[in-house]
Amino acid sequence: MEAGEILLRRGLLNDQQLNLSRDAQANGASVVDKAVELGYVTEEDALRALGSEVGIDYIDINEADIDLSLLNQFPQRLIYRDSLFPIRRENGSLVVATSDPFDLYPLDEVGAATGLSIVPVLAARGDLAKLIKNHLGVGSETIDGLIKQTSDDQVELLEEIETDGSELSEMAQEASVVRLVNEILLEAIESRASDVHIESQAAGLVIRYRIDGLLHPQPVPGEINRFQAAIISRLKIMAKLNIAEKRLPQDGRIKLKVSGREIDVRVSVIPMIHGEGIVLRILDKGAMSFELQKLGMSPEIYETFNELIRLPHGIILVTGPTGSGKTTTLYSGLQEIRSPSTKIITTEDPVEYQLTGINQIQVHPQIGLTFAQSLRAILRHDPDVVLIGEIRDLETAENAIQASLTGHLVFSTLHTNDAAGSYTRLIDMGVEPFLVASTVEAVMAQRLVRLLCKECAEAYVPTEDEVPTDFPWDQMRENGNQVMRSVGCRECRQVGYRGRAGIYELLLTTEKVRDLAHDRNSSWEVRKSAVADGMVTLRQDGWRKVLDGKTSIDEVIRVTKSDRV
């Protein structure tokens, strides 16, 4: 009996759903695959029903106790080609997981190769694929060359690439290398990675993905080292870089379409002792949403910041280390005030995301187009609002101040540890204190904390030994005397966290703060005054999110320092 008929007889599909699933069949997909894709039945329910029909048990492979030593004797070509995985030895037989209850011929091959009796069990296809990647490495299918490969169709270059005809160039264009690079990019995008680090080390190639701010090493097969030069050359060709230049740093950009979504990849290549290292910054346009209300600001900070971005003139600064979400906050602010009656111009290095209705300039210091020079040109274009990617030097700072004094609202970023340090940073650059005091309207310091996975976070009562001395015990007792902590599950890949949100410290330039900045007082004095006036510090905002059950105590400790230090 056909699989669809079995699901119909068991009540998992009705006649209309079965017919629609059959009509949607394409590219060799089965009726069951289409029914699952269309949402008529879950893969687990379908496999349980089919397995019951043919006498094969279903297992949750994520919960199974797997004997990984069996991989040493198991024919790897069958793992890649047929998505099989050995589970355990049982009474002289080998238990093997498959996702296809009707294709048992590969299991006969396993029996012939191992000399063991095979007991099949059913497992979800996606779970099997993850298991294979986790234990045999990213791109291992391509190296073996025997997988039913689909990544060629999923990754599409949006720009033509050019090659120089050299041997290295030809090697980088081989189908196996193209598929391998595509596999690395696909896995990174599916993992929500913001960066891919491909590092040449003495022991060989190391691949790490930065997910929610932390680096996660990826298992890779040892054979990948033979493809090291080809992988690096392929990425260079895609980014239109010089593949023959191996002594100097290079920067480029790749434009891709992955499963219908446009992806920008910024490529940075740096020569190192054991070969070139590459970092890929993945900018997923489809996944980005620049909405101020969704960044994680408390209602009070959101309301105040929303008023600040509508001021007629002045400077609003956002500070924090690289990767703390400053650009996202500024873009979200611009989106909030964007209108046909407001002209907004930005000057950035680089332009990370293209915003509709906003004029964006990419600076090129190599040809003299710096922040300072582009800002002078911008002011002749009659803007209402100006965004400067970063204030790095005195000339840019002076031009930003001049723009604010002539009736423009200026947004920019600085690299300081907290909000109060921005005033002294500008003065240290050489800006006159009275100009800093009269133009800077507010400074927002921010960090990103990982959000607890909603599926597996658990409540607990911390002990005094587990938390720092500035933890708000009184508020926790009022809040139910417990907080949440990470555990790890299938949904979050056993990490315990999924997604990130900002924690914020918004310092308004009050009259007292203006006086302190004017008189060159230390950032400590400015901070003390702001806290006395009710400013919520980064640490305090972090504790708020702990008490709200959004993040953990460990995360706040990781990204902030105690207010009592």
Secondary structure, 3 states (H helix, E strand, C coil): CCHHHHHHHCCCCCHHHHHHHHHCCCCCCCHHHHHHHCCCCCHHHHHHHHHHHHCCEECCCCCCCCCHHHHHCCCHHHHHHHCCEEEEEECCEEEEEECCCCCCHHHHHHHHHHCCEEEEEECCHHHHHHHHHHHHCCCHHHHHCCCCCCHHHHEEECCCCCCCCCHHHHHHCCHHHHHHHHHHHHHHHHCCEEEEEEEEECCEEEEEEEECCEEEEECCCHHHHHHHHHHHHHHHHHCCCCCCCCCCCEEEEEEEEECCEEEEEEEEEEEECCEEEEEEEEEECCCCCCCHHHCCCCHHHHHHHHHHCCCCCEEEEEECCCCCCHHHHHHHHHHHHCCCCCCEEEEECCCCCCCCCCEEEECEHHHCECHHHHHHHHHHHCCCEEEECCCCCHHHHHHHHHHHHCCCEEEEEECCCCCCHHHHHHHHHCCCHHHHHHHEEEEEEEEEEEEECCCCCEEECCCHHHCCCCCCHHHHHHCCCCEEECCCCCCCCCCCEEEEEEEEEEEECCHHHHHHHHCCCCHHHHHHHHHHCCCCCHHHHHHHHHHCCCCCHHHHHHHCCCCCC
